[in-house]
Amino acid sequence: HPRQPRLRPRRTQTPHSPVRTMAGLPSCRSTAASAALAGGALLAPGLLFVAPGSLQGSELSQGPQPRLRGQAAHGIPSPPAGASAMAAAAGPAAMAACLAARASQRQRGPARRGATPTGKVTCAAVIAPPTDGVRLTGETLQASLKMRCDTSGAGYSILWLAVNDELVVAGDYLTPAHKAALADEGKSSSYAERSEKIKLSLNGDGPVASVYKTGEPVFIADAKSCDKLKRQKLAAEYGIESICFVPCEGGVLEFGTSKGPATATWTEMPQCPVMPKREIRTAFENLGAKYVMFWEKQGDEFAVIADYVSAERVEALKNRRKDDKTFCSESRAFKLSADSDGPVATAARTGEESFVIVEDSNYERADLAKEFGVKMIHCMPVPGGVLEYGIPEDARLTGNTLAASLKMCCDNSGAGYALYWIEQDGRFVVAGSYVPPARLIALKKKGIDGSFSEAYGNFTLPADGAGPVATAYKTGKPTFIKDAPTSSMRRVDFAKTYGITSICFLPVECGVLEFGTSNDGSTADWGGEAPQCPEMPKAEMKHAFDEDEAKYVMFWEKKGDSFEVTADFLIPERLRALRNQRGDDKTFCSESRGYKLPADGDGYMATTARSGKAFVLEDPASDPKFRRAELAKEFGISNIHLVPCKDGVLEYGVAPAM
């Protein structure tokens, strides 16, 4: 797995016209089947427009997906010939023409690599769904890029995002086979990596800009002969042959093949299942997943056709096992019966998520899961198959990531306390807690020393019980108690003593996050319903603290037409040092709360949210575009990272030791 690019996207157009044209793209001859697929006539020379309904979704069809058959000698998938499926959607005449073309092709013999007309570009009209707010960053981005290569047979993939009036690379991925082939040719870089330095005009007429503006996928059969491709010479240099461009989460996903056996051979745009990115992001950012797998039904069985393991997990397994095996790599050898009672088949059959705690089950791959230290497995039915993700037994929220998660949970929800429960030896124990200052003051006024959360220092709960903590843990679903004092929970007396009213229980990384309100006015009033809070991207926060040595994190949420800080956390060492140096309680976070940043402006915050691309400000104190430059200078902030999230923007910063 390659390095982790930290960027992402936004925006999807929904074209309503039956068919769109794309002027200026290279033209060439077309087959009878191509004409039929366009409704019986070509709208422009060499342009194939697929009738609406034959392709759907922002990343091609979510309908029946033929298994991508590989080149056996190299284990590399090549896409199916999808023309017949698309022709069937276009009508009987189209289907007849497609079958005639297929018969003609069989008489001529198998298609040869590069046999498609020079410079041919195929455009498919597609009804793209509105964006659902998914942000492709970190592991979610890397998983999306790799799994697209897995399902299409591509050798590389690139995500392009719009930043102001330019399209820039937000992340890229190379398959090991493609990378090895480049190394054999003496090349130390790749087409994808060289593309990172290229910026494309949003108003241009090339394939990336055209797909972004129209929402219509484009297929280039012969990249080195496509004059509209700005990187035409680069494609020729690296042996890139065919390229697909499809709308993807508000940006454009590019993926392509190369000469030689390292990738598939395409004669048309491949049909690939769309990876459920919202579920993937939730798995990595909120639940601590370290892998995802996509199971496709093939006849009476399910098989893995795409997977991703986090780079951190790959390294940890390699250090421990001294080999390159992972739970995903070994699961590819399994064919799971569609009629079994295992979690994959059950999820597909019932249409509901299936959840397994490995040590308590006897499912098909239980021994394999134990061998690789997988503790929990989730299987979710999605269009085209089943998404599986797993959480290792050593996953935990710890250190500053845990402390930040607890405090920011209270900030965003208005809760008066937060607890982190983990399972140890058959019992749930509290591994972390937080109480806001306002709640502590309220308790002190009542003459109560300590807090509801502190009272649980030595309190444990049975892991096999039926209480809210155990239920949230075992089902992987949130639990809400509207009125704690009248509930049947074991701690009802504690709730009465400390004036606890409502409580939420959320499954998180190998544990449960509990937070609640009180009746003394020091907390929010949830009105008898679970609060709708922004999701804090815990994997991004962990990277911030552990890898980038961040001193703080802040979450900016859009309120009306501006962004405001709704949650923050400063590491204790930094807080102590600032107090000693300044003699007050002011911090960069506390002073940033006084700012309201325009949501429709051209500042970094608005641009991050609008484009979906992460930014790093290397010297914010001297950046004239940064509105808090003076504040950054006052508090010695040396660089700032802005990461787009589902509900806003996560900011974290680095500062030298004091």
N, C-alpha and C positions, 0 to 999 in steps of 0.2 A: 504494500500500500504506500502511496506517495505521501509527501508532506501534506499538511492539512491547510489548505487555503481557507481564509476566514471571511468569506463573503457570501452574498446571496441576492435574491431578486424580489420583484414586485410587479404587478400589473398584467392583466390579460384582457385583450379586446374580445368582444363578442360580435363578429360580423353577422349581419342579418340578411345581406343579399345572398341569393342562391349560389352565385359563383363570382369570384373575384379574379381579375386579370392582373398580371404583373408585367408591365411594359418594360422593354429594354433588356430582358434576359435572353441569352443565346437561343437561337432557334435551330431546328433540325427536322429531319423527316420523322414521321410517326407511324406506328403500326396500326392495323385495322382495330386491334383490341384497344389501343390507346384512344382512338377516335370513339369507339363504342363506350369506353369508360367515361368519356366526357359528355355522354348523352347522345352519342352518334355523330358528333361533329367537333372538330378542333376549334377552340375559340381563338387561337393564335398559333402560328406555325411552331411546332415542337413543344407546346405547352399542354400538359395533361392536367385537366381539372376534374377532380373526382366529385360526383354529385353529392350534395349534403346527405348525411345519413350513412354513407359508406365508411367515413372516418369520423370519429367523435373523440372529444377530449383534447386537452392541451398537449398531450404527448401521444397522439394517434389513438387508434381504436381501443376501446375497452371491451369490445365484443369478443367472440370466440377467437382464441389465439392459437394458430397452428404451432406445433412444437418446432423450434428451430433446429434443423438437423445439421450436424457438424461434419467437417472433413475428418473422417475417421482416423487417418494417419496422424493427425496433429491434435485431435480433440477440440477443434475450433468450430463453433457453430456458424452455419451459414443460414440466412433467413429463408423462409418459405416463399414460394411464388404466391403472392397474395392477390394476383389480378383476378382470379376467378371469384374470390369472396367479394371483392369490390365490384366486379361486374354484376354479380348476383344482386347486389344492392342497387345497382344502376338500372336494372330491368332485364327482361328476357332477351331483347335485341343485343344488349351489351354482353350478356352471358354467352349467346350464340357466337358472337364475334370473337370473344375471348377464347372459347373452346376451339374455334377454327384456327386461331393464331397458335394455340398450344399444339394442335395437330400438325400444323405446318412446321412448327419448331421441332417436333419429334422427328418429322421426316428429314429435316436438315441436320439433325444430330444435336447433342447437348450444347448449350450456350457456352461460348468461350469467354474467358476473362477479357474485358475490354471490348466485347463485341457490340455493345450498345453504341448508338450514333454519337459521334464526337460532340462534346459540349452540351449534350441534352440536359435540360432542366425540367423536372416534373413538379408541378404545384398542385397541392391537394386542398380544395376548399374545406375548411373545418369549422364547426361551431364550437368555439372555445368557451368553457365555463368561466364565470367571473372568478377572480382570484379569491382564495379562501384565507389569505393572510399567512400562509406558510412561508417561513423564511429559511432559505437554504444556506446554512452556515455550518462550519465544523463537521461533525460526523454525518449529519444529514446530507450535506452537500457531497461529501466524499462517497457516501453510500449510493446516492442518486447517480453520480457519474459512473461509478464502477458497475452498478447493476444494469445501467443502460448498455454498457459494453457487453456484459454477460448475456443479455437477452437479444442483442442484435448481431453479435459477432464483430462489432467495431473494434478497432485497435486503439482508439482514443476518444475522449469526449471532452467538451468544453462548455462551460456556462457563460453566456454573454449577458451583461446587465447594462441598462441605460443609466448613465450618470450625466445629468444635464443634457447636453446635445451630442453626447458621444456614447458609443457602445464599447464596453471594456470587458476584459476577461475577469470573471469572478472566481473561477476555479477550473482545474483541468485534471485529467486522469489518463494514464497510459497503462495498457495491459502488460503483464510481465512478458508475454510472447512478443508483443510489438517492440517493447524495450530491448529485448534480447536480439531481435532482428536488426534493430538500428545499431546496436553494439557490434554485431557481426559485420556491418557495413562500415565500421569505423566512425560512426556518428556518436557524439557525446551529448547532443541535445535532440529535440524532437520538434515536429511541426506544432504540436500543442504548446510546448514550452516557448517556442519562438513567437507564437501568437500572443503570449502574455504582454508583450511590449507594444502591440498594435492597438490603435484606437480607430474605430470606424465611425464615420459620420452617421448620426441618427437620421439625417435627411438624405442619405445616399440611396442608390438603387441596387446595391449588392444584395446577396441572399440574406445576410443577417439582418440588415435594416428592413428589408422587405417583409421578412417573417415577423419582425417586431411590430411593424406598422399595420400589417394586414391580418395577422393571426393565422396565416395559412402556411402549412409546411412546404418546404422546397426540397427537391431531390436533384443532386447534380451527379450524373452518371460518370462523367470524366472530368475531374477537377482541374487537371493540368491544361485542359483545353477550354475552360470557362473564362471568358474575358471579363465577366462581371465580378469574378472573385478577386478581390484585391490581393489576396495571398496566392495567386495563381502560380507564380514562380516558386514560392515557398513550397507549395503542394508538389510541384514537379521535383524539387530538390529532395524532398523526403519520401517520394514515391507514393503520395496520397492518390487514391483512385476515385472512389465514390464518397460523397458526403451528403448527409441528411441535416436539415435545419428544421426544428420544430419549436412551437411556442412552449415555454416551460416556466410555470410559476412566475409570470410577469417578465421573464427574460426570454432568451433563445438558447436552446440546447443544440449544440452541434456535435455530431459524431460521425466518424468515417472509417473507411477501410484503406488498406495499402496493398501494394503489389507483393506477391509471395504468399506463402502458406500461413503467415502469422495472423491473418484476419479472414473473415468471410468474404465471399464474392457476391456482390449485389447486382441484380439486373433491374431492380425496381426498389422503391422505398420499402424497407422491412416493416412488418407489423410487430409491435412489441407491447407487452402488457405494461400498463402505467403503474409505477411504484407509488404506493400510498404515502406520500411524503409527510402528511400531517401525523399519521400514526408512527412513522419512522422518527420524526422529530420528538414526539412525546416519549417514545421509548428511550432515546438517547439522553434527552435533556432533563426529563422529569423522573424517569424510573431507573436510570442507571444501567440500561442495556449495553452490552458490549458487542453484540452481533445482531444482524437481521438476515433472514432467509426468505426467499419467495418460492412457494410450492405451487406447481402447476399440475392440474389433473390431466393425465395422459391415459386415456382408456379407463381402466378400472383402478388405476394407481395414481399416487401423487409423487412427483419427483422435484428436486431442487433445481431451478434453472438460473437462479441469481442469489448472491450472498455478499455480505460485507462484514468484516471483523475490524473493530477499531484498532488503530496502529498501536495504541497503548497495550491492548490485550494481546495482540500478535507478539509484541516484544516480550511481555511477561510470560507467555506460554513457551516461547522459544528459549528463554533463559531457564525456565523450570524443566522443560522436557528435552531440550537439546535436539529438537527436530522442527519441522515446519508445519506439523499437523495442528489443526484447530477443530473445534466441534463442527464448524460448517464444512470443512473439507472432508471430514469423515462421514457427515450426514449425507453427502452427495451419493454415497454408495447405497443408500436406502431407497427402496420403492415401497411406499406405504399404501396399504389397501384402502380404497375409498369406502369400503364397508366396515372398516374396523371401528373400535370405540376409542382410538387414540385422539389426541387433541387436534391434529391437523384435519383428519376426516370428520371429527365431530363439529369443528368450527364451520367447515364447508357445508355439512349436511343440515345443521341447525340455523346457520346464518347468524350465530352469536359467538362472541369471544370465548375461547376455551383457555383455562388457566391451570397450570400444573406446578405444584411444589414437588420437585424431583424426589426428595427423600421419602415422600409419602405416597408415591405412585409406582406402578409397574408398567408404564407405557413402553412403546417399542424401543426407544433409544435411551431408556433409563440408565443402563450401565455406561453408555457412551457419555451421557450428561455428567454422571458422577466422575468419570475419568477426567473430564475437562473442567470439573468444578462448577458446573452450571446448577444454580439453586432453583431458579424460577423460570418458567417458560410460558409465554403468552402466544396464542395463535388467534389471528383475527381474519375473518372472511372479508375479502376485498375483491373488486372486479378482476376476473381472470385467474383467481387462485386464492391462496392463503398466505398471509404474512406472519412469520414467526420471529419473535425476538426473545432473547434470554438475558438473565441477570446472574452474574457469578456469585458464588457464596462469599467471596471476600469483598464484595461491593459494599461500601458504607459512605455516608456523609460524615466527613471529619473536618477538624481544624476550622479554618476561616470560611470554608464553603458551608459547613454546617452552621456556624454562627451567623453568617450572612443570610442563609436560607430562613432561619428562625426569626431573626429581626425583621427582615424584609417581608416575611409572611404577615407579621403583626402590623407593619407599616401599611401594607396594601389592603388588609382586611379590617383593620381597626380592632383586632383581637387584643385581649388583655394578657395573653400568655401563649406560648407555643412549646410543644414537646416533640421530641424525636424518639420513637419507640423502635427498638430492634429486638430480634429474637435470639436468645442465647439458651442453649440446653433446655429447650421446651418451654421457656418462659419469656415474656416480653419485659424488657427493662428499659428505663429511660437513659438514652445516651447523650442527650443534650436538651437544654431548655433556655427560654428567654422570657423576661417580663419587662414590658415598657416602663419607663420612669413614672408616668402618670398613674399607672396601676399600683406601683409600689407605694406611692404617696397616698393613694386612696385607702389601701390596706392599713397603712400606718395610722391614718386618722381613725380607723375602726379599732385600733389597738391590736391588730393582728401582725405578728412578726412572721416574716417569710411570705410565701405565696402558694397558690394552688399548685404550681409546677414544682416548687421547691419541696413541697410536702411529699413528693413521690421519689425522693432520693433512694429509698430502700424498698419501694413498692414494686411488686411484680404482678404480672397477669399471665394466666395459662395460655399458651400458644394454641391449644386445641379447644379453647373455649368458644362461646358464641357471642361474646361482647363485641362492641364496635371496633376496637383495635384489632382483634383477631379476625373479625369479618372483613374489614378493609384489607388486611394482609392476605388472607386466603383467597379472596375473590378478585383482588386487584382493582376494586371499585370504591369510590368515595362513600362515606357514611355520614349522615347528618342527624344530630339530636337537637330537636327544636327546644325542648324544655328539660334540661338536665336534672333539676331537683325532683321531677316527677317520673323520671325514666327508671328503667330496670338495670342500669349499669351498676357494676360493683362499687363504684366510687361515688354513689349518690350522696352519701353523708358528707364527703369532702366537698362536693358541689354546693351543698346547702351551706356549709360552714364558710366557704369563700365567696358565696354569692354568684356562682357561675350560672349563666342562663343557657346559652346555646353553644354547641360544640361541633366542629367539623373534624373528620378523620380522612386524610388523603394518603393513598399508597404512594410512597416515594422509594428512593434507592434502598432496596433490601430493608424496608421498614415502613413505618406509618408516621405521618406528621399530624399531630393533634393541635388544634388552636380553638380558642373560645372567647366568649364575651362575658361580662358581669353586669350586675344590677346597680352599680354605684355611680354610673355616669362617666366613669373613666375610660370606657371603651365604646365602640360603635354599637348601634342597635340594628341588628340584622333583620328585624321585622318578621322573625319566624321562618326565614328562608336562608339557605346557604348562600354566602356572599359570592359574587362573581369577581374574582380577582385575576389580575394579569399573571400569566405563567412566568415564573422566574427560570431562566435557562441555566440549570445547575451545572451542566457539563461545561458551558461557556464560563461560568463563574469559577469552576474548579481549574480550568485552563488559565484563567486570569491570575488566580492566586498561586498556583503551583508552578506554572511554566513562565509566566510573564512577571511574576513577583509584584502583582498589583497591590497598592496600598488602600484602595477603596473601590467600591462599586456603587453605581447609582442606576436607578431605573426611571427613564423618562416616558411618561404616558401622555397621549394626546388628549387634551381637555379643550373641547371646542375648536378654536382655530390656533391653538398654541400647544407646545410641549411643556410639561411641568414635571419636576422630580416628585415621585410618589413613594419611593423607597430608597434607602441607602444603607451602606455599611462601611465603616472605617476600621481597619485592623487595630486591635488594642494597643500595640506598640507605637503606632503612629499617633493615636489619640493622646497617649501619655506624653510622648515627645513634644507634641504641639502645645499641650497645656504647660509643660515645664518651660518651653521657650517663649510662648506668647503671654502666659498668665491669664488666659481666658479659655472659653469652651468653643471658640469658633474653629471651624474646619472648612476645607474646600467644599465638602458636601453640604454642610449647614448653610453656607453662603450661596451655594448654587440654587438652593431652594427658593431664593428670592427672584430667580429669573423665570421669565416666560418667553420661550423661543418660538418665533412664528413657524407654523406648520407648512405654510406655502412659500416660504422664503428660499433663498439659495445658500443658507448657512449649512454647516456640517450636519446638524441634527435633522433638519428637514430633508436634506439630500440623502442621508442614510435611510430614513424611513421611506422616502419616495422611491428610491432606486433599489433598495434591498441590498445594497453593497456595504460591506464593512469598510471603515476608514481608520487610519492610524495617523494622529497628529504628532509629528516628531518633536516639534518645539512650539507648543501651544502658547507659551508666554509671549512669543514674538510674531505670532501669526495674525496679520491684520484682519483676516476673515473670521477669526474666532472671537466671539462676543465676550467671552470670559477670560480674555488674555491677561488682563491686569490681575484678576483673581488667581489665575494659574501662576503668575509671577510671585504674588504675595505668599502663596502656600508651597512654592517650589515644585510644582508639577512638571515633570520633564517630558512625558508623553502621555497621550490619551487615546484609548481605543473606543470606537463606537461600533456596536454590533446590532444589526436590525433583528427584532424579535416579533413574534406574533402580535403582541399587544403594545409595542412601543420600541424603545431603543435602550439597550444596556450599554452603559458607559463605565469604563474602568481606567484607572490611571496609575502611573508609576512615578515615584519620586525618590531622590537619593536619600540615604540614611541621614538622620539629624544628630 
